[in-house]
């Protein structure tokens, strides 16, 4: 792979590199995201705590192990890459293994969590669990820099690639399942019952939950954790298209 990790600017988050082997069918390489390097103060704190804690060997070894696994000190970790292509993504893992997922056939579950300490916001964690039709899975986290960019890009590209086919399936009478939700041209169903599209007042994301509101009711009709809905953006786009895009049961 092009580029030497030893020469990277610690402030870099993306680079222009050659596509890795095994990605020839993914089209043009658009962007490559680098591992997120830990700040100097934090890495120094880990090393200091590891050294001071050597009087308690297990604790000291743990802190030194954490420091050694950071991209700052580990060449293998620093060499990892997240590549976004025209037709999919590829991750180059710690041992150089390349995992390839196509936008038109992959599923993504996202879990984005804001963290607070004593009421003060201290950061956000990002976890994306990807899966292919053959059962292969991959977890992509904020180990890579700029998850607020590559995460939405996952969802947007999946939506772009898969929405037309799913709309065609709905028009042919298919029901589509998203976690505990089932969608068809007539409406949405859950384990508690079903609503027709005219009965649905609003579909929104609130505090990490997908909320369905029924017209005339104050309380939500259904709430589902957003992290349990595969291809969340695709689901929302599908709902909007059926509600406002002119699809009809007799289409």
C-alpha positions as CSV (number, residue, x, y, z in Angstrom):
1,X,0.0,0.0,0.0
2,X,1.2,3.4,-0.8
3,X,2.6,5.7,1.9
4,X,4.7,5.0,4.9
5,X,2.9,5.1,8.3
6,X,6.2,6.5,9.8
7,X,5.9,9.6,7.7
8,X,2.3,10.4,8.4
9,X,1.5,13.7,10.0
10,X,-0.2,12.9,13.4
11,X,-2.9,15.4,12.4
12,X,-3.8,13.6,9.2
13,X,-7.2,11.9,9.1
14,X,-7.5,11.0,5.4
15,X,-4.9,10.3,2.7
16,X,-4.7,9.6,-1.1
17,X,-3.4,6.0,-1.6
18,X,-3.6,3.2,-4.1
19,X,-6.5,0.8,-3.8
20,X,-5.6,-2.4,-2.0
21,X,-5.7,-5.8,-3.8
22,X,-9.1,-7.4,-4.0
23,X,-11.1,-4.2,-4.5
24,X,-10.9,-4.1,-8.3
25,X,-14.7,-4.5,-8.7
26,X,-15.6,-1.5,-6.4
27,X,-14.9,1.2,-8.9
28,X,-13.1,4.5,-8.2
29,X,-11.5,5.0,-4.8
30,X,-13.1,8.1,-3.3
31,X,-11.5,8.5,0.1
32,X,-9.3,6.7,2.6
33,X,-9.6,7.2,6.4
34,X,-6.7,6.7,8.7
35,X,-6.7,5.4,12.3
36,X,-7.4,8.2,14.8
37,X,-4.2,9.0,16.7
38,X,-4.5,9.6,20.4
39,X,-3.4,13.1,21.7
40,X,0.1,13.5,23.2
41,X,-1.4,14.2,26.7
42,X,-3.5,11.0,26.7
43,X,-0.7,8.7,25.4
44,X,1.7,10.2,28.0
45,X,-0.9,9.6,30.7
46,X,-1.3,5.9,29.7
47,X,2.5,5.4,29.7
48,X,2.9,7.2,33.1
49,X,0.0,5.2,34.7
50,X,1.5,2.0,33.3
51,X,5.0,2.8,34.8
52,X,3.6,4.0,38.1
53,X,1.3,1.0,38.4
54,X,4.1,-1.5,38.0
55,X,3.9,-1.8,41.8
56,X,0.6,-3.6,40.9
57,X,1.8,-5.6,37.9
58,X,-1.6,-6.6,36.4
59,X,-2.7,-2.9,36.5
60,X,0.5,-1.6,35.2
61,X,0.7,-4.1,32.4
62,X,-2.9,-3.2,31.4
63,X,-2.1,0.5,30.9
64,X,1.1,-0.3,29.0
65,X,-0.9,-2.8,26.8
66,X,-3.4,-0.1,26.0
67,X,-0.7,2.4,25.0
68,X,1.1,-0.2,22.9
69,X,-2.1,-0.9,20.9
70,X,-2.6,2.7,19.9
71,X,-1.8,3.8,16.3
72,X,0.8,6.2,17.9
73,X,3.0,3.2,19.0
74,X,1.8,0.2,17.0
75,X,2.9,0.1,13.3
76,X,0.3,-2.6,12.6
77,X,-2.5,-0.5,14.0
78,X,-1.3,2.6,12.2
79,X,-1.3,0.7,8.9
80,X,-5.0,-0.1,9.1
81,X,-7.2,1.7,6.5
82,X,-10.9,2.3,5.8
83,X,-11.4,2.9,2.0
84,X,-14.6,4.2,0.5
85,X,-15.2,3.4,-3.1
86,X,-17.8,4.1,-5.7
87,X,-19.5,0.8,-5.3
88,X,-18.6,-0.3,-1.7
89,X,-16.0,-0.1,1.0
90,X,-12.9,-2.0,2.1
91,X,-11.2,-2.3,5.4
92,X,-7.5,-3.2,5.7
93,X,-7.3,-4.8,9.1
94,X,-4.4,-5.1,11.6
95,X,-2.9,-8.1,9.8
96,X,-3.3,-6.7,6.4
97,X,-6.5,-8.7,5.6
98,X,-8.8,-6.8,3.2
99,X,-12.6,-7.1,3.9
100,X,-14.8,-5.9,1.0
101,X,-18.5,-4.9,1.3
102,X,-20.7,-3.7,-1.6
103,X,-23.3,-0.9,-1.1
104,X,-25.9,-2.8,-3.2
105,X,-25.9,-5.9,-1.0
106,X,-24.6,-5.0,2.5
107,X,-26.5,-4.3,5.7
108,X,-25.4,-1.8,8.4
109,X,-26.5,-1.5,12.0
110,X,-25.3,1.7,13.6
111,X,-25.0,2.6,17.3
112,X,-24.0,6.2,18.1
113,X,-23.8,7.0,21.8
114,X,-23.1,10.4,23.4
115,X,-21.1,10.0,26.6
116,X,-21.5,12.2,29.7
117,X,-19.6,12.5,33.0
118,X,-21.2,14.4,35.8
119,X,-23.5,15.9,33.3
120,X,-20.7,17.1,31.0
121,X,-20.5,15.9,27.4
122,X,-17.2,14.0,27.0
123,X,-17.5,12.5,23.6
124,X,-19.4,10.3,21.2
125,X,-18.8,6.6,20.3
126,X,-19.6,5.2,16.8
127,X,-20.1,1.5,16.1
128,X,-21.2,0.1,12.7
129,X,-21.8,-3.6,12.3
130,X,-21.7,-4.6,8.7
131,X,-22.9,-7.8,7.2
132,X,-22.9,-9.4,3.7
133,X,-25.3,-11.9,2.2
134,X,-22.9,-14.7,2.7
135,X,-22.9,-14.1,6.5
136,X,-19.5,-12.3,6.7
137,X,-19.5,-9.5,9.3
138,X,-17.3,-6.6,10.1
139,X,-17.4,-4.1,13.0
140,X,-16.1,-0.6,12.1
141,X,-15.7,1.9,15.0
142,X,-14.4,5.4,15.7
143,X,-10.9,3.8,15.7
144,X,-10.9,5.5,12.3
145,X,-10.9,9.3,12.2
146,X,-13.9,11.3,11.2
147,X,-16.7,8.8,11.9
148,X,-19.2,11.7,11.5
149,X,-18.2,11.7,7.8
150,X,-17.7,8.0,6.9
151,X,-20.7,6.8,9.0
152,X,-23.3,8.8,7.2
153,X,-21.5,8.0,3.9
154,X,-22.1,4.3,4.6
155,X,-25.9,4.8,5.1
156,X,-26.3,7.3,2.2
157,X,-24.5,5.0,-0.3
158,X,-26.5,2.0,0.8
159,X,-29.7,4.0,0.4
160,X,-28.7,5.2,-3.1
161,X,-27.8,1.7,-4.2
162,X,-30.7,-0.3,-2.7
163,X,-33.7,2.1,-2.6
164,X,-34.9,1.6,-6.3
165,X,-34.9,-2.2,-6.0
166,X,-36.9,-2.1,-2.7
167,X,-39.4,0.3,-4.1
168,X,-39.9,-2.0,-7.0
169,X,-40.4,-4.9,-4.6
170,X,-43.1,-3.0,-2.7
171,X,-44.9,-2.2,-5.9
172,X,-45.0,-5.9,-6.6
173,X,-46.6,-6.6,-3.2
174,X,-43.6,-7.6,-1.1
175,X,-43.3,-6.8,2.6
176,X,-39.9,-5.6,3.8
177,X,-38.6,-6.4,7.3
178,X,-36.4,-4.0,9.3
179,X,-35.7,-5.5,12.8
180,X,-39.1,-5.6,14.5
181,X,-40.8,-3.6,11.8
182,X,-42.5,-4.7,8.6
183,X,-43.3,-2.3,5.8
184,X,-45.6,-2.8,2.8
185,X,-47.7,-0.5,0.6
186,X,-50.5,-0.7,3.1
187,X,-48.6,0.5,6.1
188,X,-46.3,-0.5,9.0
189,X,-46.7,-3.5,11.3
190,X,-45.0,-4.5,14.6
191,X,-45.7,-7.2,17.1
192,X,-48.3,-5.0,18.7
193,X,-50.3,-4.4,15.5
194,X,-50.3,-2.4,12.4
195,X,-51.0,1.1,11.1
196,X,-52.0,2.2,7.7
197,X,-50.0,5.1,6.1
198,X,-52.8,7.6,6.6
199,X,-52.9,6.8,10.3
200,X,-49.3,7.6,10.8
201,X,-48.7,11.2,11.8
202,X,-44.9,11.2,12.1
203,X,-41.9,8.9,11.8
204,X,-38.8,10.4,13.6
205,X,-35.6,9.6,15.3
206,X,-35.5,10.9,18.9
207,X,-32.9,10.1,21.6
208,X,-31.7,7.0,19.9
209,X,-35.1,5.6,19.1
210,X,-37.2,5.4,16.0
211,X,-40.6,6.8,17.0
212,X,-43.9,6.2,15.1
213,X,-46.7,8.5,16.1
214,X,-50.4,7.8,15.4
215,X,-52.6,10.7,14.4
216,X,-54.6,12.0,17.4
217,X,-52.5,10.2,20.0
218,X,-50.1,12.0,22.4
219,X,-48.0,9.0,23.3
220,X,-45.9,7.2,20.6
221,X,-47.6,4.3,19.0
222,X,-44.3,2.4,18.7
223,X,-40.6,3.0,19.7
224,X,-37.7,0.9,18.4
225,X,-34.0,1.4,19.3
226,X,-32.4,2.9,16.2
227,X,-29.4,0.5,16.7
228,X,-31.8,-2.5,16.0
229,X,-32.9,-1.2,12.6
230,X,-30.7,-2.4,9.7
231,X,-29.9,0.3,7.1
232,X,-31.6,3.0,9.1
233,X,-31.3,5.7,6.4
234,X,-32.7,3.3,3.8
235,X,-35.7,2.5,6.0
236,X,-36.4,6.2,6.5
237,X,-36.1,7.0,2.8
238,X,-38.4,4.0,2.0
239,X,-41.0,5.3,4.4
240,X,-40.8,8.8,3.0
241,X,-41.1,7.6,-0.5
242,X,-44.2,5.5,0.2
243,X,-45.8,8.3,2.2
244,X,-45.1,11.2,-0.1
245,X,-43.7,9.7,-3.3
246,X,-46.9,8.6,-4.9
247,X,-46.7,4.8,-4.6
248,X,-50.1,3.1,-4.4
249,X,-51.3,-0.4,-3.5
250,X,-52.6,-0.8,-7.0
251,X,-49.4,0.4,-8.7
